[in-house]
Amino acid sequence: MDKIQLFCIPYAGGNADCFDGLKKYLPQEVELVAFDYAGHGARGGEDFYPTFDDMVRDMAMKLNGCFKPERKTVIFGYSMGSVVVYEMVARGLVKAEITRLFLAAHEAPGEDWGSAEYVKLDDLAFAHKMMEFGGFDKFQDRFLENRHFRRMFFEPIRQDYRLIADYKRNHDIRPDVPVTFFYAPGDVCREDALKWSSRFAEEPEYIEIGNNHFFIKEYPMELAELITERLKM
């Protein structure tokens, strides 16, 4: 296998370490490089992004600052990260030549999703909605009054949902790059998953895995094997 850099963009509220489970099952030829959004993880001291466009541009800048010309470039966006990756690539913000995209667990850009409704919820209702999705482990309601909990766990995901709720696809660019899209039918149904086809010049490959949103946590080995098989092609 050629030496590859696999750049990873996380889901709403996620940090770079959400890809740690995947990393340990990848072959040594694959260098996984995962990024934190501003205000998340190792960048927790930074301000959150004002707009979705700021997030897209920042992620592209981070990626461009890390890629190695001697390695092939592959990008993996998970959930909200899929939309971030799509915009980065469609708008030509990535300077490297991209070998393949892996996208997962989100409706296609420009489609309706529930983010706008979730943003309208009060803090407690929003937190419980995130628990339903698996974004939070079970917690006691009083934790919302804890400044550390709010800054480390609650505010990042709340801010990310604000950004994705405001996102608008304002172009019709269809990147010409190979794409594999992973989805769980209990999260994104196949009919909705297939709408990604109209966002790319080449028909994506669709792979069903697991049955809920966070299959990256439940099936990291299986996901790594699927990714590795395609990187060997």
Secondary structure, 3 states (H helix, E strand, C coil): CCCEEEEEECCCCCCHHHHHHHHCCCCCCEEEEECCCCCCHHHCCCCCCCCHHHHHHHHHHHHHCCCCCCCEEEEEEECHHHHHHHHHHHCCCCCCCEEEEEEECCCCCCCCCCHHHHHCCCHHHHHHHHHHHCCCCCCCHHHHHCHHHHHHHHHHHHHHHHHHHHCCCCCCCCCCCCEEEEECCCCCCHHHHHHHHHHCCCCCEEEECCCCCCHHHHCHHHHHHHHHHHHCC
